[in-house]
Amino acid sequence: MSLPRFLLLLLLIALCLPACKSPSSKTELPNTEKSTIKPQRIRFASYNVALFRKQAGQLGSDLQTGRDSQIQNVAAVIQQVRPDVLALMEFDYDESGQLLRDLQKNYLGVGQHGQEPITYPYALPVASNTGMLSTADFDNDGKIELPQDAYGFGRYEGQYAFAMLSRYPLDSTQIRSFQKLRWTDMPNARKPINLDASSYYSDEAWNIFRLSSKNHIDIPIRTENKQLIHALLAHPTPPVFDGHEDRNGLRNYDEIRLLKDYLSNASYLVDDQGKRGGLPEGASFVVMGDLNADPYDGDSASGAIQQLLEHPAVHPAAASGDMVPRSKGGKTYNRRQGDKGDPAFDTAFFGRRIDYVLPSQDLEVLDSGVFWPAEGEGLYEQVKDKRASDHLLVWVDIGLK
């Protein structure tokens, strides 16, 4: 064998050695290759968009123009965060869905402030108790009139309602709502009592008073891999604007309790369709909405939001752990004297964590945030000073099975 052929043989043997290891040998992938493998995810978000108006019909006019600056700012935020499932709090109700169509066509479907348009093929306006006049004198002034004698505070029917936008199909046959559930139907309801130990509400009023100030609704969503996730939406009344009887604070507590009881499949619950009980055991869910209760600060009744944050079915990381949504903007601008809570977790300009996206224990939480940009970050000018809303968009990313 000549010397060149011998050297060539040695070279071939050297090249073969890495591929000729025993089957028990393990070869680690480079870190760069591992980092490209990302799980599928779905982004759930809740955004109190403050898209109500002082008069009925005014929002419709603003949505048709495509030029309302507040709505443009709201749309820019949504286009930036790009949720897959979005709860729109304080969006006026219209049964036909035209308001949602105009929002999509004239604002979300048009790039705002440098953002890309976004489209949601599935939309649902949710009926509300706001502005729906009752047949009783709730505020004891001798008259039955709006807004105080409505089942939920509102100057016109559907003011302050909410809606849903989704990239994924909504299982409309399985939607459950609790708009008509009476407060007195809840066992051990926290009935408002005057200082003289009398009931704040007359017997006539108490017997028809609805618990939900807007609505409580379960909207099942089918993801791309056919996973069923229940979107549970609610917007309890603010725990203020009352007196010593604390009627709004107690109603807020029991509206949150309704959510807690729904997660616990309480037998007293009967929905508007006549079906009894709550969420089936083991069902996946995400609670979404402006719940008007902060864990540490504010005027809500003691323990109101803890009913959900400490519920065993709720994912602890997103409720109180390292996946609680937060922002740089809140941390930078929203420190208020006397507040106990970290302003990084605030979801409103008035210094409270009151907007929530709370997934079930069985879901994988991948990421979360509050869209409150600090100076220098994208859309800072559009969000600051309540130019979009007095609330911020809250989001949580869930891994799909």
N, C-alpha and C positions, 0 to 999 in steps of 0.2 A: 504493500500500500504506500503510495507516494505521500510525502509530507503534506501537501495541500489538501489531499483527500482526507487524511487523518484529522487535520484541523477542522475541516468542514463537518466531519462526523461528531466531533466533540461539541461543536456549536449547536448542532441539531439536538443532541442529548440535553444540553443546557436549556434550550428553549422548551423542551417537552416536560421538564421536571415540574413546573407549577401546575400543569394540567394532569399530572399522574399521581396526585396525592391519593391516599386511601379514602374510601367513602366516609369514614368517620371524621375526617378533617372538616373544619368549619371555616368559611371565608366570610368575613364581615363586609357588608356593603359600605362604600365610602359615605361619610356623613352628608355630603352634598346630594347624593342619590336618595338617601332616606328623607331629607327635608322636602323633597318634591312630592311625597305621598301625603295627600291631605284628605281627611274624611269629608264626606258630603255633609252639608249643613243647611239649615233653614233659619232665617233671621226673623224673629218675632219682635214687634215694636208696638209701643203705646205712645201716642202723641196727643196731648190736649192742645188742639190747634186754635182754640178760641174763635171758631168760625160760626158764631151766632151773631145776630144783629139786634138792634133795638126794636125793630118792627118786622112783622111777618112779610116775607117776600123780598126783603132787602138783600139777603145773602144771594138769592137767585139772580138778582140784577148784577151784583158784583161778580158772580161767577161767570156770567155771560160775556162781560166786557173783556176778560183776559188781561186787564190792566190794573187791577187792584194790587197795590204794593205789598200789603200784608199777606195776601194770598200767594203772591209771587215768592215772598220770603219763605212761607210755609212749604211751598212746592219745592223750592231749592233745597231745603233741609231734607225733605223726603227723597229727592233725587240724589243727594249726596250720600245718605245712609243706605238707601236702597233696601228697605225691609221686604221680605217675602210675604209676611202676613202683618197687616197694620191695623190697629184699632185707632180710630179717629174720635177722640173725645171732644165734646162741645162742637158738634157738627149738626146743624139744624136738620130735623127730620122732614123728609118728604117721601111719601109712600111710593111714588112713581119711580124714584131713583134718579130723577133728572138732575138734581143737585150734584150727585156723585158723577154722573156722566159729564156734566159741564166742568167739574173740577178736573177730571181726567183729560178732556178734550182741550180745554183752554189754558190749563196751568201745568198739570203733571205731564201732559203730552207735548209740551213746549219747553225747550231748554231754558232754565232760569239761572241767571247769574253765573253762566259758564258751565252749568251742569248738563248732563245728558238726560233726555226725556225718559220717563218710565211709564209703563202701562200695567194695569192690573185687570186681567180678564174676568175676575170674579169680584162682585161688589154687593154689599147688603146694607141698606138703611134699616135702622133698628127703631121700632116704635117706642115712644117714651111717655111717661106720666107727666112730664113737664108741660105746664100750660093747659092740662086737661081738667076742666072745671068739674069739681065734685058737686054733690047735692047737699053738703053739710057746711056749716060755718066753722072752719078749722081754727081760725084765729080769734073767735069769740068777739067779733066787733059788731055783730048784729046784721051783717050783710054776707052774701055769698057772691064773691067776685074774684077775678084774677088780680094779682098773681098768688095771693096768700091762701086762697081756698082751692087751689089746684091740687091734684094728687102729688104733684111735684112742682116746686116753684118755677113759674114761667109766665111771661107776659103774653105769650101766644103759644098755641099748641105745637109742641115739637122743639121749642127753644131749648138749647143746651143738650140736645140728644146726642147719640153717638152712632158710628157706622163702622163697617169692616171692609177693607180692601185686601185682596189675596191673589197671589200667583197660582195658588193651588185650589182645586175644586172644593166647594162647600157642599156638605151632605145635607141638602135642604130638607130632606124627609126626616132627619133626625134632630133638627134644631129644637131646643127647648127654651122657653122664656117664662119668667116669673113676674111679669109686669103687674098682674092683678092679685098676687098673693097679699092677703091682709096682714097687717102687723099683729093683730090679735091672734092669728093662726099660729104664730111662733110660740112654742112653749116657753114660759118664763120670759116673755117679752119685757123689755125695759120701758115700761109705760111711763111717760112724763107725769110728774106729780108736783103740784104747787107747794109753796112753803107752808100752807095751812093743811097739808096732807090730802087735799082734794085733787081729783084728776084734772090735768090741764085740758084734756079733750072731753067734750060731752059724750054721753053714751052713744048718741046718734053718730057723732063724728068718729069715735073710736071703732065702732062696729063696721065702718066702711073704709077706714084709713088704710091705704096701701103702703106696704113696707118699702118697696123700691121707689126711690125718688125719680129715677129714670126707667131702668129696666135691669134685670139680671138675666143673662142669656148664655146658652151653651151652643156654640157653633162648631160642629165636627168638621175637621179638615182632612182631606186625603192627600198625602204627600206623593212624590213621584214613585216611591217604592211601595205605595199602597198602605203605608203606616197611617193609622188613625190617631189624630191628636185633637182633643177638645179645647177650643179657644173659649175661655170663660170671661165674659166682659161685664163690667159693672162700673158705675160712677156714683158712689154714695154721696149723699148731701154733705156740704161743708158743715163742720161741727160748731158753727158760729151763727150770728144773727138771731139769737133767741134770748131767753131770760134765765131766771133762777131754776126754772123747771128743766133746762138743758134739753129741750125737745129735739133740737137738731143734732146735738152731740150724742144723745141716746139712739136716735134713728141711725146715725152714721155707724155706731157700734153694732147695731143689729143688722144693718145692711151688710157689713163685713162678716158678721156671724152667719148670715144666709150663705155666703160663699163657703165659709168653714163647714157649715152643716151639709152643703151640697157635696163637698169633698168627702165627708163622712157618711154619705148616703143616708141622711136622716129620713125617717119614715113619715114625718109630718108634712114634708114638702109635696105639694101638688102643683104642677106647672099649669100654664094657661091652656094646654091641650088636654088636661085631665089626668096626666100620667103621674103616678106617685113615686116618691123616692128621689135620690140624688144620683151622683156619678157612680157607675158600676165599679166594684173593687178591682184595682189593678189597671184601670184605664189611664192612658197618658193624657196630660192636660197642660195648659199654660194659662194662668190667671193674668188678665191684662186690664189696665184701666187706671184712671185717676181715682184713688181710693180715699183721698182727703184725710189721711191719717199718717203721722210721722212716728217712728219708734221712740223718739226722745223729746221732741219739742212740739209746741202747738197746743191747740184746744180740744183735741179729740179725747174721748173718755179713756180712762186708764186701761191699758191693755187692748185697745181696739185693734190695732194692726198686728199685734202679737198673736192674735187668733189665727192669722195666716202664716206669719213668719215662723212660728213655732209648730205649725201643723206637721205631723209626721209624714204626710204625703207630699209635702212641698220640699223641693231641693234645697238643702241647708246652705250650700255655697252661694246660690243666687239670692237667698233670703237674708242671710246675715254673715256669710263667710267671704272668702276671697274672690268670689265672682259677683259681688254686689255691684251693680252699674255705678260708674263714677265718671267725673270729667275734670279737666284742667281748669275750665272756665269757672265752675262752681268753687273750686278750691281757691282760685285766685281772687274772685270778686265778691263772694257771698258770705263771708264771715260776718255774723250778726252778734251783737253783744248779748250775752246771756244764753245763747244757744249751746246745747250739749252735743248735738250731732255734728259729725264731720261735714263741712260744706261741700266736699268733693262728691258726696252722695246726694246733694240737693237736686231736685228735679223741677223747681220753680224759683222764680226770682225773689219770692218772698221768704226764702230760706227754709224750705221743708223738703223732705223726701216723701212725696205723696203719690207719685206715679210709679206703677209697678209692672214688671213682667216676671212672673213667678212660675217656673216650670215644675213639673212633677219630679219626684225623687228618681224615677226610673229613666229619665232622659239625661243624656250627656250634655253638660253645659261646657261649651268651647270658649266662649268669649262674651263680653258684655260691655255696655257703656251708656253714658248720658251724653247726647250731642250738645255740648256747651263749649264752643271754641274759645280759647284764650286769644288775646291779641296776637296777630301774626298767623293764626290758623285759618283755614278756609271757612268762608261764610261768617267770619267774626262780625262784620258790619251788619249783616242781615239778621243776626240773632240778638245782638246786644240791645239793651234798653227796651226789651219786649217788642222788637220790631216785627218778629214773626208771631210770638205768643208770649204770655207770661209764664208758660211752662216750657220744658225742654223734652225732646224726643228721647225715650228710653228704649234700649234694645238688648236682646239676649240671643246669642247664636246657639242652636241646638244641633247636635250630631244626629244624623239619620241612621237608623239601624240597617 
